[in-house]
Amino acid sequence: MLTPDGESIRCALTATFENILASRMRELPIINPLLSVQTSALQRYGNEWLGILITPWSMNLTMLPISCDDWDYLPGAAFERRFPYGNYRFLVSHADGVGPYALCSLFSPMFEFADQAAAQATAESALLALLAGPKPPSLSRRDWLRGAWSENAAS
């Protein structure tokens, strides 16, 4: 069950996906062996926790309820959240030890990342941009995630 402690939830989510990697994903060809599971520090966004989950197969915006009473979503449901950068669609899942959580895919597969540091830097930039302001009209989502948003902001 969830508690209001974002660090405990971050650790539980990371452990859950490390277990998924070891049990179900390890031998699949979509794994980038240079990457590991990592969850960014979670921050409050309304009545939810927001962060980014990096795995060797995907990078996802991640939302979890502050309290399970705040969500009535069932696993498999989808919902949209509005951020300063725009609207994003999340898919709901559930894991023992974590409870309900929702993911919005940013990258999959993860072969364009040479190492964990590159994936982490991209995740940090993506989260900052998501919360910073409106999306430039001529910028694709992939270019935004590659950091092109900062180049356009300087122009």
N, C-alpha and C positions, 0 to 999 in steps of 0.2 A: 504494500500500500504506500502511496506517495505521502511525503511529509513536505513541509515548506522549506526544507533544506536542499538548495540547488546542488550543492557539492555531493551529497549522498545520492541524489538522483543521477547526476553525471557519472559517478562511479558505477552505479548499478547498470546504467545504459551501456557504458563501455564494457563492463564484464559480460553482459548479455550478448553483445555483438562479438566479443572475443570468443565466446562459446559457440556462436553461430559459425564463425570462421573456422574454428577447430573441428566442428562436428559436421557441418553441411556444405561449406564452401571451399574448403582447403584445396581440393583437387580439380575444381572447375577452371576452365581456360580463361575466364574473365577476371581472374585474380592478378593484381599487380604485386608480385612477391617483394617489391621494394617498399611497400606500404604496410602500415599496421592500423589497428582500430584506435581511434582517438575521438573523444567528445570534447568540444570546446566548453569553456566555463558557461554555465547557463545563466541567462539574465531574465529578469521579469519583463514580460511584455503583456500588459493588461492582466488577465487572470491566468496567464500561462507562462511556462518557462520556454525560452527560445535559445537555440544554439545550433551548432553544426556538427554532424556526425560524419567522420571520415572513416571509411573502411577500405580494404584493398580492392573492392569492386564498385564502390559508389561514394559520392559525397552528397549529403542531404541536409537541407534545413530541417530542423527537428523542433517540434513543439510537444510539450507535455502539460497537463493541467496542474495548476498549483494545488488544487484539491480535486479528487475524483468526482465530487459532487458538482463541480463546475462543468463537466463534460457529460453529454448524453449520447456521444458518438459510439457506435458499435464498430468492432473490427471490420474492415472492408469498406467502411463509409468514407466519403470524401467531403472535404469542405474547403472554402477559400478564406484566406486572411488578407486583409489590406495592410500594407506597410507603406511607409513614405515613398519607397521606390516603385510600388505597384502591387497588384494582386497576385497571390500565389496559391496554388491548389495543393492540398495535403491529403494523404491517404492514411487512415487510422489503422493501427495494429495494437497488439497487447502482448506483453511478456511478463511471465512470473518474475517477481522481484522488482519490476519497473512499473507495471500497470499499463494504462493506455498511453500511447504516444502516437504522433503523426509525423510523417516524412514527406518532404517535397524534394524530388531529385534535382540536383544541380549538375552533377557529372556522373556518367556511367557508360562504359567502364572507365577505369582510372589510369589507362596506359600513358596518357600524355604527361603524367607527373613522374619526374625523375627520382624523387625521394620524398620522404615524409615532410621535410621542411618546406618543399614547394607546395605540397598539398595543404599544409597548415597555413602558409602565407596566403594562399588563394582563399581558404576558408575565412580567415580573419578579414581580408579585404571584402569578400562577398557580404559578410555580416555587417561591416561598417557601411558599405554602400546601400545595403537593403534598408537601413535605418536612417540614412543621411538625407535623402531627398528624392525628388521625382526623377524618373528614368528619362534620359535624353531620347528624343523621338527617333533618331536614326541609328540607335545602338541595339544590336542583337543581344539576347541573354548570354550567349556564349562569349561574345566580345566583352560584355560587362564583367563576367566572371574572370576573364583573363586580365582585367585591370584597365581596359581601354576607357572606362568611365573616368578615371583620373586624368587621362590625357585630354579628353574632351572638356573636362571642367577647367583645365588650364588654358584652353583656347579662347 
